[in-house]
Amino acid sequence: HLINDVDHEVLTTVAVNFFINASMVGWDIQEEARKKYNCNIPWLILMDPTSACNLKCTGCWAAEYGHTLSITIDEMENVIKQANDLGCYLFLLAGGEPMMRKDDILTLCRNHQDCAFMLFTNGTLIDEKFADAMLEVKNLIPAISIEGYEEDTDFRRGKGTYERVIKAMAILKAKRLMFGTSCCYTRRSAELVASDEYFDTVIGWGAKYMWCFAYTPIGKNAVTDLMITPEQRKYMYYNIRRLRLEKPLLAMDF
C-alpha cells in the first residue's frame, strides 16, 4: 500500500535515490570517509533554508529566531556538494517554513537529481503549480504538518490552517505524488493521534508515512501545559508501534 497510487517515475526516482544512492552507494563512501577522517559521517543532512514563516504556531521555536535568518542558495549548493563527496545523498529541509524559499528548493532538486529531499512544511503554500513542479523534479517528498483534525490543528496553527492543509494534500494525492504528515502531539491530542480512526483518516488523505513528535516547550514564555503526561508518553510508545504493524502507514515516533 505504501507505493500504491504513486506516480511510477516519482516512485522510481525516490527508490533509486533513497535505497541505492543514500543507503548503498553512499554507505561505502561514508565508511571510507569515517576511516580517513576518524569521525562520524552523517547519513542525512538537516538544513533550515530560512527562519521565515507565514504562520506563528504555539510552541514553535522558529519564532524565537526571528524571520530574517536564511542560507543563500550558493551556500546550500556548497553543503550538498560537500555532503555528496562524503557519501550523503539524503536531505531534510525545515525552518521556519522552507516553502518560503520554494523556488530555490526546486532549483536544488533539479540540480541534484541523484539526491532525495524531504520537506517539513506547514503545507499552506502548496498549490497546483508547485505540485506540477514536484512531478517534474520527482525527488521532493513533503512531510505536511497537521495536528489531528480541525480543532487541534487550528488551535496551534491558526484558524483556517486545517482547511488549507487538507486542500494541499488533496492536490498531491490527485497528482499521485508521494507525501506524508508530521504531527506534533500535545496533552490534548495524544490519544487522538495514535488512534485507529486517525490512522485510517491519514491513510485516506493519501499519506504514505507519518512523523510523530511530542510537544516540547521552547523559548521565552514557553507554554508548558501542553506537555504530554508520563501516561500519554507510554501510550504513544506502544500504540504507534502497534498501529505501524497493523496499518498501511509507516509511522515514526521521533
C-alpha positions in Angstrom: 0.0 0.0 0.0 2.9 2.4 0.7 3.6 2.5 -3.0 0.1 2.2 -4.5 -1.3 5.2 -6.3 2.1 6.9 -6.6 3.4 8.1 -10.0 5.7 5.5 -11.4 8.5 7.9 -12.3 8.3 9.6 -8.9 8.4 6.2 -7.1 11.4 5.1 -9.2 13.4 8.3 -8.6 12.7 8.2 -4.8 13.6 4.5 -4.6 16.9 4.9 -6.5 18.0 8.0 -4.6 16.9 6.7 -1.2 17.7 3.0 -1.3 20.6 2.9 -3.8 22.4 6.3 -3.6 21.8 7.2 0.0 21.8 3.7 1.5 24.1 1.5 -0.6 26.5 3.6 -2.8 26.7 6.3 -0.2 27.4 4.0 2.6 30.6 2.7 1.1 31.8 6.3 0.6 30.8 7.2 4.1 32.8 4.2 5.5 35.9 5.3 3.7 35.5 8.9 4.9 35.0 7.7 8.5 38.3 5.9 8.4 40.1 8.7 6.6 38.9 11.5 9.0 38.3 9.4 12.1 34.9 10.9 12.8 31.2 10.1 12.2 29.8 10.9 8.7 26.1 11.7 8.7 23.6 9.5 6.7 21.5 12.6 6.2 21.7 16.3 6.5 19.1 18.6 8.1 19.1 22.1 6.7 16.9 25.1 7.5 16.9 27.3 4.4 15.2 30.2 6.3 13.8 31.1 9.7 10.9 33.0 8.0 7.4 31.5 8.2 3.9 32.5 7.2 2.4 31.1 10.4 3.1 31.6 14.1 2.3 28.3 15.8 2.1 28.0 19.6 5.3 26.5 20.9 7.3 26.6 17.7 11.0 27.5 18.3 11.3 29.2 14.9 9.5 32.3 16.2 12.3 32.8 18.7 14.9 33.3 15.9 13.1 36.0 14.0 12.3 35.9 10.3 15.5 37.3 8.8 17.9 34.4 9.0 18.5 32.5 5.8 21.0 30.4 3.9 21.8 31.5 0.3 21.3 29.0 -2.5 25.0 29.1 -3.1 25.7 28.0 0.5 23.1 25.3 0.2 24.7 24.1 -3.0 28.0 24.0 -1.3 26.7 21.9 1.6 25.1 19.4 -0.8 28.4 19.1 -2.8 30.4 18.5 0.4 27.8 16.0 1.6 27.9 14.1 -1.7 31.7 14.0 -1.5 31.2 12.2 1.8 28.5 9.8 0.6 25.4 11.7 1.8 22.5 11.9 -0.6 19.6 12.5 1.7 18.5 16.0 2.9 15.7 17.1 5.2 14.7 20.7 4.8 13.0 22.5 7.7 12.8 26.0 9.0 10.9 28.3 9.6 8.8 27.4 6.7 11.1 26.1 3.9 8.3 26.8 1.3 9.1 30.5 1.7 12.1 29.5 -0.4 10.2 27.2 -2.8 11.9 28.4 -6.0 15.4 27.8 -4.6 14.3 24.4 -3.2 13.1 23.3 -6.7 16.4 24.5 -8.2 18.3 22.3 -5.7 16.1 19.4 -6.7 16.8 20.0 -10.4 20.5 20.4 -9.8 20.8 17.3 -7.7 18.7 14.6 -9.3 20.7 11.9 -7.6 19.6 13.1 -4.1 16.3 12.8 -2.2 14.9 15.9 -0.4 12.3 15.7 2.4 10.4 18.9 3.1 9.0 19.6 6.6 6.3 22.1 5.7 3.0 23.5 7.1 1.6 22.8 3.7 -0.3 26.0 3.3 1.8 27.2 0.4 1.5 24.1 -1.7 -0.7 24.7 -4.8 -1.3 23.2 -8.2 1.8 24.9 -9.7 4.1 23.7 -7.1 2.7 20.1 -7.3 3.3 20.1 -11.0 6.9 21.2 -10.3 7.2 18.3 -7.9 6.1 16.0 -10.7 8.9 17.4 -12.8 11.8 17.1 -10.3 10.4 13.8 -8.8 12.9 13.9 -5.8 11.0 16.1 -3.3 8.8 14.5 -0.6 6.8 16.8 1.7 6.0 16.0 5.3 3.0 18.1 6.0 2.2 19.4 9.5 -1.2 18.6 10.8 -2.2 18.2 14.4 -5.1 15.8 14.2 -8.4 17.3 13.0 -9.6 20.9 12.5 -9.9 21.9 16.2 -6.5 20.8 17.3 -4.7 21.9 14.1 -6.2 25.4 14.2 -5.7 25.6 17.9 -1.9 25.7 17.5 -1.6 27.0 13.9 -4.4 29.5 13.4 -7.9 29.5 12.1 -8.3 28.2 8.6 -5.0 26.3 8.6 -6.6 22.9 8.6 -8.7 23.6 5.5 -5.7 24.8 3.6 -3.7 21.7 4.6 -6.5 19.4 3.5 -6.6 21.2 0.2 -2.8 20.8 -0.3 -2.9 17.1 0.4 -5.9 16.6 -2.0 -3.8 18.2 -4.7 -0.8 16.0 -4.0 -3.0 12.9 -3.9 -4.7 13.7 -7.2 -1.3 14.1 -8.9 -0.2 10.8 -7.4 2.7 12.4 -5.6 4.4 10.8 -2.5 3.9 12.7 0.8 3.5 12.2 4.5 2.3 14.0 7.5 4.1 15.5 10.5 2.2 15.7 13.8 3.3 17.4 17.0 1.0 15.8 19.5 0.1 17.6 22.8 -1.6 16.7 26.1 -4.9 17.4 24.4 -4.3 15.4 21.2 -2.1 12.4 22.0 -4.8 9.8 22.3 -6.4 11.0 19.1 -3.2 11.0 17.1 -2.4 7.3 18.0 -6.0 6.1 17.4 -7.1 3.6 14.8 -9.6 6.1 13.5 -7.0 8.8 12.9 -4.5 6.4 11.2 -7.3 5.4 8.8 -8.1 9.1 8.2 -4.4 9.9 7.4 -4.3 6.9 5.0 -7.4 8.2 3.3 -5.7 11.6 2.8 -3.1 9.8 0.7 -0.2 10.0 3.1 2.4 7.2 3.0 4.2 7.9 6.2 3.7 9.9 9.4 6.2 11.6 11.6 5.1 12.0 15.3 6.7 14.5 17.6 5.9 15.1 21.3 5.3 18.8 22.0 8.3 20.3 23.7 8.1 23.8 25.3 10.8 26.0 23.7 12.0 29.6 24.3 10.8 32.5 26.5 7.3 32.3 27.9 7.0 28.7 26.6 3.6 27.1 27.0 4.1 24.1 29.4 0.6 22.9 29.9 0.6 21.3 26.5 3.3 18.8 27.5 2.2 15.2 27.4 1.9 13.2 30.7 4.0 10.2 31.5 1.0 8.0 30.9 0.5 9.5 27.5 4.1 9.0 26.7 3.8 5.3 27.5 0.5 5.2 25.5 2.2 6.7 22.4 5.2 4.5 22.7 3.3 1.3 22.5 0.3 2.3 20.4 2.2 3.8 17.5 4.3 0.7 17.2 1.2 -1.5 17.2 -0.5 0.6 14.5 2.6 0.6 12.4 2.3 -3.2 12.2 -1.4 -3.3 11.6 -2.0 -0.3 9.3 -0.5 0.5 5.8 1.1 3.7 7.1 4.8 4.0 8.0 4.6 5.7 11.4 7.7 7.0 13.1 7.6 8.4 16.7 10.5 10.8 16.9 
